[in-house]
Amino acid sequence: MELGDTIPDVTVQDESGPVPLRSLVGGWAAIYFYPKDDTSGCTREALDFTALARDFEAAGVQVVGISKDSVASHGKFTAKHELGVRLLSDESGAACEAFGVWVEKSMYGRKYMGIDRATFLFNAQGSLVEQWRKVKVPGHAQAVLQAAKTR
């Protein structure tokens, strides 16, 4: 994804069924990718976005989190932590591939494929106006909100 690119024509899932990401066009959207439901960093990130949900709403920005976890996993994660952000399932990996966040990672010398934490801010026309790669969670949700407010 490069600045100016449009939201990819891929479909993810929520509890109601298929969700074309292009359905977010028409309003500002912050789409964040995270590795796994109910892990420490991912929980912190979701809670941070939840804490700022009203501020994002006031700024006219819909926040959407995407991982390869199932819709059922997202439901449990949302209920357990009382999350106020919409979570979408990309079990097929199509959205991860389209956004370039499905990458080779390494931990303790072991290589594996996983989601690289990233956030993408799109304007109402569906054009990418800002992106954050290799996100560090502390302060990130606030940085996305500030960027949305200054556009």
Steps between C-alpha positions, in 0.01 A plus 500: 500500500624845406351840583217573257414131445135410543356246741563159343207311353506213752234350723534409867241367748312613807219336698250604231694352209722632221623860523658658190767739627392747232171532693700728734531761222280801567645576841848512646635165616793387712571136422745334733648154460607306807649151547269315741191543718546509876880531505658774709600750230189443292274536803674823600461639147129410484442651846682820398286537187191422711593772753511752214192367315288809572782730390536306173125513452497877563776534238290297255737203493390136517760275664525142379737230624592204279679175579491144366309384811150361447179697545430286811841588645431870438167467679660346808782759496251788470278367779787420737654848476181699422657634182344792318667446162374292211712189438504327164627152417741440212536123530581471129781752532383699195493834686835431669655432159337804337630731774843336507486409868541120464876472546775269612582551866768361726487419871784330685653405167181332373352644181126499440231695313283746690328836499724804531313748722399796279233768470363672190299825499266551203304812410131501403590433135682182604852635437785418735615820671730359769642165607693365795714188458670293770275666758603525864178494703560764772360833376409364157121543517550861612740562207241367254232722653727806480577426134129464422419828673766694309393384153 
